Amino acid sequence: MRDDAKVTVLVIDEHGGISPLLAERLSFTPGIHVVGETANVMLGAELAHQLQPDVILADFRRTGPPRPETYRWLCRVSPSSKVIAHTSYLPNGDERAMREAGVTRCILKGGNVAQLAAQILDLVAGKKQPSTAPAGKETQDAAPVA
């Protein structure tokens, strides 16, 4: 974390309007400082490399290279960042592949922003949670989520 004791977060979400809205809402959370947001994966990687945030909250569409490869690349450009895959869909095997690519945690979309912010803060504090839990919701196993 930085000197001001706030967790720095970069939001990358290729789903157009999500990135600025999520970044704005997270910025109201005490203890979180959003350092950037984008819907463009290339710009996101550049920002990650330049800013080296504590956390990168990312969701990539299932187009282009396989998602785990995109996350692997992101982890390489910002090796000190904890990368969270924030996704609405996690088919069988995807979470394992993303973790092998360097993703710290997978969080399913579906909770509110306060719950997501709490998970981000807990992650940086070293607290463990089920990795596929929607923000604020725990799962019993890693069953596929539709």
CNS distance restraints for C-alpha pairs under 8 A (distance, minus, plus):
assign (resid   1 and name CA) (resid   5 and name CA) 6.06 0.50 0.50
assign (resid   1 and name CA) (resid   6 and name CA) 6.42 0.50 0.50
assign (resid   1 and name CA) (resid   7 and name CA) 5.52 0.50 0.50
assign (resid   1 and name CA) (resid   8 and name CA) 7.02 0.50 0.50
assign (resid   1 and name CA) (resid  54 and name CA) 6.14 0.50 0.50
assign (resid   2 and name CA) (resid   6 and name CA) 6.36 0.50 0.50
assign (resid   2 and name CA) (resid   7 and name CA) 7.02 0.50 0.50
assign (resid   2 and name CA) (resid   8 and name CA) 7.44 0.50 0.50
assign (resid   5 and name CA) (resid  31 and name CA) 6.97 0.50 0.50
assign (resid   6 and name CA) (resid  30 and name CA) 7.89 0.50 0.50
assign (resid   6 and name CA) (resid  31 and name CA) 4.49 0.50 0.50
assign (resid   6 and name CA) (resid  32 and name CA) 5.11 0.50 0.50
assign (resid   6 and name CA) (resid  33 and name CA) 5.88 0.50 0.50
assign (resid   7 and name CA) (resid  31 and name CA) 6.00 0.50 0.50
assign (resid   7 and name CA) (resid  32 and name CA) 4.78 0.50 0.50
assign (resid   7 and name CA) (resid  33 and name CA) 5.89 0.50 0.50
assign (resid   7 and name CA) (resid  53 and name CA) 7.96 0.50 0.50
assign (resid   7 and name CA) (resid  54 and name CA) 6.01 0.50 0.50
assign (resid   7 and name CA) (resid  55 and name CA) 7.40 0.50 0.50
assign (resid   7 and name CA) (resid 121 and name CA) 7.21 0.50 0.50
assign (resid   7 and name CA) (resid 124 and name CA) 7.60 0.50 0.50
assign (resid   8 and name CA) (resid  32 and name CA) 6.05 0.50 0.50
assign (resid   8 and name CA) (resid  33 and name CA) 4.83 0.50 0.50
assign (resid   8 and name CA) (resid  34 and name CA) 5.71 0.50 0.50
assign (resid   8 and name CA) (resid  35 and name CA) 6.12 0.50 0.50
assign (resid   8 and name CA) (resid  53 and name CA) 5.11 0.50 0.50
assign (resid   8 and name CA) (resid  54 and name CA) 5.10 0.50 0.50
assign (resid   8 and name CA) (resid  55 and name CA) 6.29 0.50 0.50
assign (resid   9 and name CA) (resid  32 and name CA) 7.01 0.50 0.50
assign (resid   9 and name CA) (resid  33 and name CA) 6.15 0.50 0.50
assign (resid   9 and name CA) (resid  34 and name CA) 4.70 0.50 0.50
assign (resid   9 and name CA) (resid  35 and name CA) 5.82 0.50 0.50
assign (resid   9 and name CA) (resid  36 and name CA) 7.27 0.50 0.50
assign (resid   9 and name CA) (resid  53 and name CA) 5.62 0.50 0.50
assign (resid   9 and name CA) (resid  54 and name CA) 6.11 0.50 0.50
assign (resid   9 and name CA) (resid  55 and name CA) 4.82 0.50 0.50
assign (resid   9 and name CA) (resid  56 and name CA) 5.70 0.50 0.50
assign (resid   9 and name CA) (resid  57 and name CA) 7.03 0.50 0.50
assign (resid  10 and name CA) (resid  34 and name CA) 5.95 0.50 0.50
assign (resid  10 and name CA) (resid  35 and name CA) 5.64 0.50 0.50
assign (resid  10 and name CA) (resid  36 and name CA) 4.98 0.50 0.50
assign (resid  10 and name CA) (resid  37 and name CA) 5.72 0.50 0.50
assign (resid  10 and name CA) (resid  47 and name CA) 7.98 0.50 0.50
assign (resid  10 and name CA) (resid  48 and name CA) 7.15 0.50 0.50
assign (resid  10 and name CA) (resid  53 and name CA) 6.33 0.50 0.50
assign (resid  10 and name CA) (resid  55 and name CA) 6.42 0.50 0.50
assign (resid  10 and name CA) (resid  56 and name CA) 4.81 0.50 0.50
assign (resid  10 and name CA) (resid  57 and name CA) 6.14 0.50 0.50
assign (resid  11 and name CA) (resid  19 and name CA) 6.18 0.50 0.50
assign (resid  11 and name CA) (resid  22 and name CA) 7.64 0.50 0.50
assign (resid  11 and name CA) (resid  23 and name CA) 6.20 0.50 0.50
assign (resid  11 and name CA) (resid  34 and name CA) 7.62 0.50 0.50
assign (resid  11 and name CA) (resid  36 and name CA) 6.36 0.50 0.50
assign (resid  11 and name CA) (resid  37 and name CA) 4.55 0.50 0.50
assign (resid  11 and name CA) (resid  38 and name CA) 6.50 0.50 0.50
assign (resid  11 and name CA) (resid  44 and name CA) 7.97 0.50 0.50
assign (resid  11 and name CA) (resid  56 and name CA) 6.04 0.50 0.50
assign (resid  11 and name CA) (resid  57 and name CA) 4.90 0.50 0.50
assign (resid  11 and name CA) (resid  58 and name CA) 5.96 0.50 0.50
assign (resid  12 and name CA) (resid  19 and name CA) 6.14 0.50 0.50
assign (resid  12 and name CA) (resid  37 and name CA) 5.70 0.50 0.50
assign (resid  12 and name CA) (resid  38 and name CA) 5.10 0.50 0.50
assign (resid  12 and name CA) (resid  39 and name CA) 5.59 0.50 0.50
assign (resid  12 and name CA) (resid  40 and name CA) 7.13 0.50 0.50
assign (resid  12 and name CA) (resid  41 and name CA) 6.85 0.50 0.50
assign (resid  12 and name CA) (resid  44 and name CA) 5.91 0.50 0.50
assign (resid  12 and name CA) (resid  56 and name CA) 7.38 0.50 0.50
assign (resid  12 and name CA) (resid  57 and name CA) 6.16 0.50 0.50
assign (resid  12 and name CA) (resid  58 and name CA) 4.58 0.50 0.50
assign (resid  12 and name CA) (resid  59 and name CA) 6.35 0.50 0.50
assign (resid  12 and name CA) (resid  60 and name CA) 7.93 0.50 0.50
assign (resid  13 and name CA) (resid  18 and name CA) 6.42 0.50 0.50
assign (resid  13 and name CA) (resid  19 and name CA) 5.05 0.50 0.50
assign (resid  13 and name CA) (resid  38 and name CA) 6.61 0.50 0.50
assign (resid  13 and name CA) (resid  39 and name CA) 4.90 0.50 0.50
assign (resid  13 and name CA) (resid  40 and name CA) 7.54 0.50 0.50
assign (resid  13 and name CA) (resid  41 and name CA) 7.94 0.50 0.50
assign (resid  13 and name CA) (resid  57 and name CA) 7.92 0.50 0.50
assign (resid  13 and name CA) (resid  58 and name CA) 5.47 0.50 0.50
assign (resid  13 and name CA) (resid  59 and name CA) 4.70 0.50 0.50
assign (resid  13 and name CA) (resid  60 and name CA) 6.20 0.50 0.50
assign (resid  14 and name CA) (resid  18 and name CA) 7.89 0.50 0.50
assign (resid  14 and name CA) (resid  19 and name CA) 7.44 0.50 0.50
assign (resid  14 and name CA) (resid  38 and name CA) 7.68 0.50 0.50
assign (resid  14 and name CA) (resid  39 and name CA) 4.27 0.50 0.50
assign (resid  14 and name CA) (resid  40 and name CA) 6.06 0.50 0.50
assign (resid  14 and name CA) (resid  41 and name CA) 7.00 0.50 0.50
assign (resid  14 and name CA) (resid  59 and name CA) 6.35 0.50 0.50
assign (resid  14 and name CA) (resid  60 and name CA) 5.47 0.50 0.50
assign (resid  14 and name CA) (resid  61 and name CA) 6.23 0.50 0.50
assign (resid  15 and name CA) (resid  19 and name CA) 7.23 0.50 0.50
assign (resid  15 and name CA) (resid  39 and name CA) 6.54 0.50 0.50
assign (resid  15 and name CA) (resid  59 and name CA) 7.84 0.50 0.50
assign (resid  15 and name CA) (resid  60 and name CA) 7.77 0.50 0.50
assign (resid  15 and name CA) (resid  61 and name CA) 7.29 0.50 0.50
assign (resid  16 and name CA) (resid  39 and name CA) 5.78 0.50 0.50
assign (resid  17 and name CA) (resid  21 and name CA) 6.68 0.50 0.50
assign (resid  17 and name CA) (resid  39 and name CA) 7.94 0.50 0.50
assign (resid  18 and name CA) (resid  22 and name CA) 5.89 0.50 0.50
assign (resid  19 and name CA) (resid  23 and name CA) 6.01 0.50 0.50
assign (resid  19 and name CA) (resid  37 and name CA) 6.04 0.50 0.50
assign (resid  19 and name CA) (resid  38 and name CA) 5.96 0.50 0.50
assign (resid  19 and name CA) (resid  39 and name CA) 5.99 0.50 0.50
assign (resid  20 and name CA) (resid  24 and name CA) 6.02 0.50 0.50
assign (resid  20 and name CA) (resid  37 and name CA) 6.31 0.50 0.50
assign (resid  20 and name CA) (resid  38 and name CA) 7.18 0.50 0.50
assign (resid  21 and name CA) (resid  25 and name CA) 6.23 0.50 0.50
assign (resid  22 and name CA) (resid  26 and name CA) 6.06 0.50 0.50
assign (resid  22 and name CA) (resid 113 and name CA) 7.53 0.50 0.50
assign (resid  23 and name CA) (resid  27 and name CA) 6.08 0.50 0.50
assign (resid  23 and name CA) (resid  34 and name CA) 6.34 0.50 0.50
assign (resid  23 and name CA) (resid  36 and name CA) 7.67 0.50 0.50
assign (resid  23 and name CA) (resid  37 and name CA) 6.37 0.50 0.50
assign (resid  24 and name CA) (resid  28 and name CA) 7.03 0.50 0.50
assign (resid  24 and name CA) (resid  34 and name CA) 7.98 0.50 0.50
assign (resid  25 and name CA) (resid  29 and name CA) 7.44 0.50 0.50
assign (resid  25 and name CA) (resid 113 and name CA) 6.81 0.50 0.50
assign (resid  26 and name CA) (resid  32 and name CA) 6.96 0.50 0.50
assign (resid  26 and name CA) (resid  33 and name CA) 7.92 0.50 0.50
assign (resid  26 and name CA) (resid  34 and name CA) 7.03 0.50 0.50
assign (resid  26 and name CA) (resid 113 and name CA) 6.69 0.50 0.50
assign (resid  26 and name CA) (resid 114 and name CA) 7.74 0.50 0.50
assign (resid  26 and name CA) (resid 117 and name CA) 6.50 0.50 0.50
assign (resid  27 and name CA) (resid  32 and name CA) 6.23 0.50 0.50
assign (resid  27 and name CA) (resid  33 and name CA) 5.80 0.50 0.50
assign (resid  27 and name CA) (resid  34 and name CA) 5.55 0.50 0.50
assign (resid  28 and name CA) (resid  32 and name CA) 7.73 0.50 0.50
assign (resid  29 and name CA) (resid 114 and name CA) 7.43 0.50 0.50
assign (resid  29 and name CA) (resid 117 and name CA) 6.97 0.50 0.50
assign (resid  31 and name CA) (resid 121 and name CA) 7.67 0.50 0.50
assign (resid  32 and name CA) (resid 117 and name CA) 7.81 0.50 0.50
assign (resid  32 and name CA) (resid 121 and name CA) 7.81 0.50 0.50
assign (resid  35 and name CA) (resid  51 and name CA) 7.63 0.50 0.50
assign (resid  35 and name CA) (resid  53 and name CA) 7.40 0.50 0.50
assign (resid  36 and name CA) (resid  47 and name CA) 7.39 0.50 0.50
assign (resid  37 and name CA) (resid  44 and name CA) 7.37 0.50 0.50
assign (resid  38 and name CA) (resid  43 and name CA) 6.98 0.50 0.50
assign (resid  38 and name CA) (resid  44 and name CA) 6.02 0.50 0.50
assign (resid  39 and name CA) (resid  44 and name CA) 7.54 0.50 0.50
assign (resid  40 and name CA) (resid  44 and name CA) 5.97 0.50 0.50
assign (resid  41 and name CA) (resid  45 and name CA) 6.13 0.50 0.50
assign (resid  41 and name CA) (resid  60 and name CA) 7.63 0.50 0.50
assign (resid  42 and name CA) (resid  46 and name CA) 6.35 0.50 0.50
assign (resid  43 and name CA) (resid  47 and name CA) 6.09 0.50 0.50
assign (resid  44 and name CA) (resid  48 and name CA) 6.01 0.50 0.50
assign (resid  45 and name CA) (resid  49 and name CA) 6.14 0.50 0.50
assign (resid  45 and name CA) (resid  74 and name CA) 5.87 0.50 0.50
assign (resid  45 and name CA) (resid  77 and name CA) 6.67 0.50 0.50
assign (resid  46 and name CA) (resid  50 and name CA) 6.21 0.50 0.50
assign (resid  46 and name CA) (resid  77 and name CA) 7.94 0.50 0.50
assign (resid  47 and name CA) (resid  51 and name CA) 5.73 0.50 0.50
assign (resid  47 and name CA) (resid  52 and name CA) 7.83 0.50 0.50
assign (resid  48 and name CA) (resid  52 and name CA) 5.28 0.50 0.50
assign (resid  48 and name CA) (resid  53 and name CA) 6.60 0.50 0.50
assign (resid  48 and name CA) (resid  56 and name CA) 7.52 0.50 0.50
assign (resid  48 and name CA) (resid  74 and name CA) 7.62 0.50 0.50
assign (resid  48 and name CA) (resid  77 and name CA) 6.76 0.50 0.50
assign (resid  48 and name CA) (resid  78 and name CA) 5.64 0.50 0.50
assign (resid  49 and name CA) (resid  77 and name CA) 5.17 0.50 0.50
assign (resid  49 and name CA) (resid  78 and name CA) 5.15 0.50 0.50
assign (resid  52 and name CA) (resid  78 and name CA) 5.60 0.50 0.50
assign (resid  52 and name CA) (resid  79 and name CA) 7.99 0.50 0.50
assign (resid  52 and name CA) (resid  80 and name CA) 6.78 0.50 0.50
assign (resid  52 and name CA) (resid  81 and name CA) 6.27 0.50 0.50
assign (resid  53 and name CA) (resid  78 and name CA) 7.90 0.50 0.50
assign (resid  53 and name CA) (resid  80 and name CA) 7.88 0.50 0.50
assign (resid  53 and name CA) (resid  81 and name CA) 5.76 0.50 0.50
assign (resid  54 and name CA) (resid  80 and name CA) 7.15 0.50 0.50
assign (resid  54 and name CA) (resid  81 and name CA) 4.82 0.50 0.50
assign (resid  54 and name CA) (resid  82 and name CA) 6.13 0.50 0.50
assign (resid  54 and name CA) (resid 124 and name CA) 7.63 0.50 0.50
assign (resid  55 and name CA) (resid  81 and name CA) 5.21 0.50 0.50
assign (resid  55 and name CA) (resid  82 and name CA) 4.72 0.50 0.50
assign (resid  55 and name CA) (resid  83 and name CA) 5.77 0.50 0.50
assign (resid  55 and name CA) (resid  84 and name CA) 7.21 0.50 0.50
assign (resid  55 and name CA) (resid 120 and name CA) 7.60 0.50 0.50
assign (resid  55 and name CA) (resid 124 and name CA) 7.91 0.50 0.50
assign (resid  56 and name CA) (resid  81 and name CA) 6.50 0.50 0.50
assign (resid  56 and name CA) (resid  82 and name CA) 6.22 0.50 0.50
assign (resid  56 and name CA) (resid  83 and name CA) 4.77 0.50 0.50
assign (resid  56 and name CA) (resid  84 and name CA) 6.05 0.50 0.50
assign (resid  57 and name CA) (resid  83 and name CA) 6.18 0.50 0.50
assign (resid  57 and name CA) (resid  84 and name CA) 4.90 0.50 0.50
assign (resid  57 and name CA) (resid  85 and name CA) 6.29 0.50 0.50
assign (resid  57 and name CA) (resid  86 and name CA) 6.28 0.50 0.50
assign (resid  58 and name CA) (resid  83 and name CA) 7.34 0.50 0.50
assign (resid  58 and name CA) (resid  84 and name CA) 6.15 0.50 0.50
assign (resid  58 and name CA) (resid  85 and name CA) 5.25 0.50 0.50
assign (resid  58 and name CA) (resid  86 and name CA) 5.64 0.50 0.50
assign (resid  58 and name CA) (resid  87 and name CA) 7.94 0.50 0.50
assign (resid  59 and name CA) (resid  85 and name CA) 5.82 0.50 0.50
assign (resid  59 and name CA) (resid  86 and name CA) 5.29 0.50 0.50
assign (resid  59 and name CA) (resid  87 and name CA) 5.56 0.50 0.50
assign (resid  60 and name CA) (resid  67 and name CA) 6.72 0.50 0.50
assign (resid  60 and name CA) (resid  70 and name CA) 7.91 0.50 0.50
assign (resid  60 and name CA) (resid  87 and name CA) 7.94 0.50 0.50
assign (resid  61 and name CA) (resid  67 and name CA) 7.66 0.50 0.50
assign (resid  62 and name CA) (resid  66 and name CA) 7.01 0.50 0.50
assign (resid  62 and name CA) (resid  67 and name CA) 6.39 0.50 0.50
assign (resid  65 and name CA) (resid  69 and name CA) 6.49 0.50 0.50
assign (resid  65 and name CA) (resid  70 and name CA) 6.60 0.50 0.50
assign (resid  66 and name CA) (resid  70 and name CA) 6.65 0.50 0.50
assign (resid  67 and name CA) (resid  71 and name CA) 6.34 0.50 0.50
assign (resid  67 and name CA) (resid  98 and name CA) 7.55 0.50 0.50
assign (resid  68 and name CA) (resid  72 and name CA) 6.05 0.50 0.50
assign (resid  68 and name CA) (resid  94 and name CA) 7.53 0.50 0.50
assign (resid  68 and name CA) (resid  97 and name CA) 5.93 0.50 0.50
assign (resid  68 and name CA) (resid  98 and name CA) 4.69 0.50 0.50
assign (resid  68 and name CA) (resid 101 and name CA) 5.85 0.50 0.50
assign (resid  69 and name CA) (resid  73 and name CA) 6.18 0.50 0.50
assign (resid  69 and name CA) (resid 101 and name CA) 6.86 0.50 0.50
assign (resid  70 and name CA) (resid  74 and name CA) 6.30 0.50 0.50
assign (resid  71 and name CA) (resid  75 and name CA) 6.12 0.50 0.50
assign (resid  71 and name CA) (resid  98 and name CA) 6.80 0.50 0.50
assign (resid  71 and name CA) (resid 101 and name CA) 6.32 0.50 0.50
assign (resid  71 and name CA) (resid 102 and name CA) 7.15 0.50 0.50
assign (resid  71 and name CA) (resid 103 and name CA) 6.75 0.50 0.50
assign (resid  72 and name CA) (resid  76 and name CA) 6.30 0.50 0.50
assign (resid  72 and name CA) (resid  98 and name CA) 7.64 0.50 0.50
assign (resid  72 and name CA) (resid 101 and name CA) 4.48 0.50 0.50
assign (resid  72 and name CA) (resid 102 and name CA) 5.89 0.50 0.50
assign (resid  72 and name CA) (resid 103 and name CA) 7.59 0.50 0.50
assign (resid  73 and name CA) (resid  77 and name CA) 6.48 0.50 0.50
assign (resid  74 and name CA) (resid  78 and name CA) 6.45 0.50 0.50
assign (resid  75 and name CA) (resid  79 and name CA) 5.34 0.50 0.50
assign (resid  75 and name CA) (resid  81 and name CA) 7.32 0.50 0.50
assign (resid  75 and name CA) (resid  83 and name CA) 6.86 0.50 0.50
assign (resid  75 and name CA) (resid 101 and name CA) 7.68 0.50 0.50
assign (resid  75 and name CA) (resid 102 and name CA) 6.01 0.50 0.50
assign (resid  75 and name CA) (resid 103 and name CA) 7.28 0.50 0.50
assign (resid  82 and name CA) (resid 103 and name CA) 7.22 0.50 0.50
assign (resid  82 and name CA) (resid 104 and name CA) 5.70 0.50 0.50
assign (resid  82 and name CA) (resid 124 and name CA) 7.87 0.50 0.50
assign (resid  83 and name CA) (resid 102 and name CA) 7.47 0.50 0.50
assign (resid  83 and name CA) (resid 103 and name CA) 5.07 0.50 0.50
assign (resid  83 and name CA) (resid 104 and name CA) 5.34 0.50 0.50
assign (resid  83 and name CA) (resid 105 and name CA) 6.91 0.50 0.50
assign (resid  84 and name CA) (resid 103 and name CA) 6.00 0.50 0.50
assign (resid  84 and name CA) (resid 104 and name CA) 5.82 0.50 0.50
assign (resid  84 and name CA) (resid 105 and name CA) 4.95 0.50 0.50
assign (resid  84 and name CA) (resid 106 and name CA) 5.67 0.50 0.50
assign (resid  84 and name CA) (resid 107 and name CA) 6.99 0.50 0.50
assign (resid  85 and name CA) (resid 103 and name CA) 6.71 0.50 0.50
assign (resid  85 and name CA) (resid 105 and name CA) 6.35 0.50 0.50
assign (resid  85 and name CA) (resid 106 and name CA) 4.65 0.50 0.50
assign (resid  85 and name CA) (resid 107 and name CA) 6.13 0.50 0.50
assign (resid  86 and name CA) (resid 106 and name CA) 6.05 0.50 0.50
assign (resid  86 and name CA) (resid 107 and name CA) 4.92 0.50 0.50
assign (resid  86 and name CA) (resid 108 and name CA) 5.74 0.50 0.50
assign (resid  86 and name CA) (resid 109 and name CA) 6.23 0.50 0.50
assign (resid  87 and name CA) (resid 106 and name CA) 7.46 0.50 0.50
assign (resid  87 and name CA) (resid 107 and name CA) 6.43 0.50 0.50
assign (resid  87 and name CA) (resid 108 and name CA) 5.00 0.50 0.50
assign (resid  87 and name CA) (resid 109 and name CA) 5.49 0.50 0.50
assign (resid  88 and name CA) (resid 108 and name CA) 5.30 0.50 0.50
assign (resid  88 and name CA) (resid 109 and name CA) 4.86 0.50 0.50
assign (resid  88 and name CA) (resid 110 and name CA) 7.37 0.50 0.50
assign (resid  89 and name CA) (resid 108 and name CA) 7.06 0.50 0.50
assign (resid  89 and name CA) (resid 145 and name CA) 6.30 0.50 0.50
assign (resid  89 and name CA) (resid 146 and name CA) 6.12 0.50 0.50
assign (resid  90 and name CA) (resid  94 and name CA) 5.93 0.50 0.50
assign (resid  90 and name CA) (resid  95 and name CA) 6.59 0.50 0.50
assign (resid  90 and name CA) (resid 108 and name CA) 7.67 0.50 0.50
assign (resid  90 and name CA) (resid 144 and name CA) 6.26 0.50 0.50
assign (resid  90 and name CA) (resid 145 and name CA) 5.99 0.50 0.50
assign (resid  90 and name CA) (resid 146 and name CA) 7.53 0.50 0.50
assign (resid  91 and name CA) (resid  95 and name CA) 7.71 0.50 0.50
assign (resid  91 and name CA) (resid 144 and name CA) 5.25 0.50 0.50
assign (resid  91 and name CA) (resid 145 and name CA) 6.67 0.50 0.50
assign (resid  91 and name CA) (resid 146 and name CA) 7.69 0.50 0.50
assign (resid  92 and name CA) (resid 143 and name CA) 7.31 0.50 0.50
assign (resid  92 and name CA) (resid 144 and name CA) 5.44 0.50 0.50
assign (resid  93 and name CA) (resid  97 and name CA) 6.19 0.50 0.50
assign (resid  94 and name CA) (resid  98 and name CA) 6.06 0.50 0.50
assign (resid  95 and name CA) (resid  99 and name CA) 6.09 0.50 0.50
assign (resid  95 and name CA) (resid 106 and name CA) 6.76 0.50 0.50
assign (resid  95 and name CA) (resid 132 and name CA) 7.83 0.50 0.50
assign (resid  96 and name CA) (resid 100 and name CA) 6.16 0.50 0.50
assign (resid  97 and name CA) (resid 101 and name CA) 6.24 0.50 0.50
assign (resid  98 and name CA) (resid 102 and name CA) 6.53 0.50 0.50
assign (resid  98 and name CA) (resid 103 and name CA) 5.56 0.50 0.50
assign (resid  99 and name CA) (resid 103 and name CA) 4.62 0.50 0.50
assign (resid  99 and name CA) (resid 104 and name CA) 6.41 0.50 0.50
assign (resid  99 and name CA) (resid 105 and name CA) 7.31 0.50 0.50
assign (resid 105 and name CA) (resid 131 and name CA) 5.26 0.50 0.50
assign (resid 105 and name CA) (resid 132 and name CA) 7.70 0.50 0.50
assign (resid 106 and name CA) (resid 131 and name CA) 5.06 0.50 0.50
assign (resid 106 and name CA) (resid 132 and name CA) 5.33 0.50 0.50
assign (resid 106 and name CA) (resid 133 and name CA) 7.73 0.50 0.50
assign (resid 107 and name CA) (resid 131 and name CA) 6.10 0.50 0.50
assign (resid 107 and name CA) (resid 132 and name CA) 5.18 0.50 0.50
assign (resid 107 and name CA) (resid 133 and name CA) 5.64 0.50 0.50
assign (resid 107 and name CA) (resid 134 and name CA) 5.40 0.50 0.50
assign (resid 107 and name CA) (resid 135 and name CA) 6.33 0.50 0.50
assign (resid 108 and name CA) (resid 132 and name CA) 5.99 0.50 0.50
assign (resid 108 and name CA) (resid 133 and name CA) 5.96 0.50 0.50
assign (resid 108 and name CA) (resid 134 and name CA) 4.16 0.50 0.50
assign (resid 108 and name CA) (resid 135 and name CA) 6.55 0.50 0.50
assign (resid 109 and name CA) (resid 134 and name CA) 5.50 0.50 0.50
assign (resid 109 and name CA) (resid 135 and name CA) 6.48 0.50 0.50
assign (resid 110 and name CA) (resid 134 and name CA) 5.61 0.50 0.50
assign (resid 110 and name CA) (resid 135 and name CA) 6.42 0.50 0.50
assign (resid 111 and name CA) (resid 115 and name CA) 6.40 0.50 0.50
assign (resid 111 and name CA) (resid 116 and name CA) 6.91 0.50 0.50
assign (resid 111 and name CA) (resid 134 and name CA) 5.81 0.50 0.50
assign (resid 111 and name CA) (resid 135 and name CA) 4.42 0.50 0.50
assign (resid 111 and name CA) (resid 136 and name CA) 5.58 0.50 0.50
assign (resid 111 and name CA) (resid 137 and name CA) 7.07 0.50 0.50
assign (resid 112 and name CA) (resid 116 and name CA) 6.42 0.50 0.50
assign (resid 112 and name CA) (resid 135 and name CA) 6.65 0.50 0.50
assign (resid 112 and name CA) (resid 136 and name CA) 7.37 0.50 0.50
assign (resid 113 and name CA) (resid 117 and name CA) 6.00 0.50 0.50
assign (resid 113 and name CA) (resid 135 and name CA) 7.79 0.50 0.50
assign (resid 114 and name CA) (resid 118 and name CA) 6.19 0.50 0.50
assign (resid 115 and name CA) (resid 119 and name CA) 6.33 0.50 0.50
assign (resid 115 and name CA) (resid 135 and name CA) 5.30 0.50 0.50
assign (resid 115 and name CA) (resid 136 and name CA) 4.93 0.50 0.50
assign (resid 116 and name CA) (resid 120 and name CA) 6.31 0.50 0.50
assign (resid 116 and name CA) (resid 135 and name CA) 4.81 0.50 0.50
assign (resid 116 and name CA) (resid 136 and name CA) 6.87 0.50 0.50
assign (resid 117 and name CA) (resid 121 and name CA) 6.22 0.50 0.50
assign (resid 118 and name CA) (resid 122 and name CA) 6.00 0.50 0.50
assign (resid 119 and name CA) (resid 123 and name CA) 6.00 0.50 0.50
assign (resid 119 and name CA) (resid 135 and name CA) 6.99 0.50 0.50
assign (resid 119 and name CA) (resid 136 and name CA) 7.87 0.50 0.50
assign (resid 120 and name CA) (resid 124 and name CA) 6.44 0.50 0.50
assign (resid 121 and name CA) (resid 125 and name CA) 6.16 0.50 0.50
assign (resid 122 and name CA) (resid 126 and name CA) 6.15 0.50 0.50
assign (resid 122 and name CA) (resid 127 and name CA) 5.07 0.50 0.50
assign (resid 122 and name CA) (resid 128 and name CA) 7.47 0.50 0.50
assign (resid 123 and name CA) (resid 127 and name CA) 5.53 0.50 0.50
assign (resid 123 and name CA) (resid 128 and name CA) 6.83 0.50 0.50
assign (resid 129 and name CA) (resid 133 and name CA) 7.78 0.50 0.50
assign (resid 129 and name CA) (resid 138 and name CA) 7.97 0.50 0.50
assign (resid 130 and name CA) (resid 138 and name CA) 6.45 0.50 0.50
assign (resid 130 and name CA) (resid 139 and name CA) 6.79 0.50 0.50
assign (resid 132 and name CA) (resid 138 and name CA) 7.73 0.50 0.50
assign (resid 132 and name CA) (resid 139 and name CA) 6.88 0.50 0.50
assign (resid 132 and name CA) (resid 142 and name CA) 6.53 0.50 0.50
assign (resid 133 and name CA) (resid 137 and name CA) 5.41 0.50 0.50
assign (resid 133 and name CA) (resid 138 and name CA) 4.57 0.50 0.50
assign (resid 133 and name CA) (resid 139 and name CA) 5.31 0.50 0.50
assign (resid 134 and name CA) (resid 138 and name CA) 6.67 0.50 0.50
assign (resid 134 and name CA) (resid 139 and name CA) 7.99 0.50 0.50
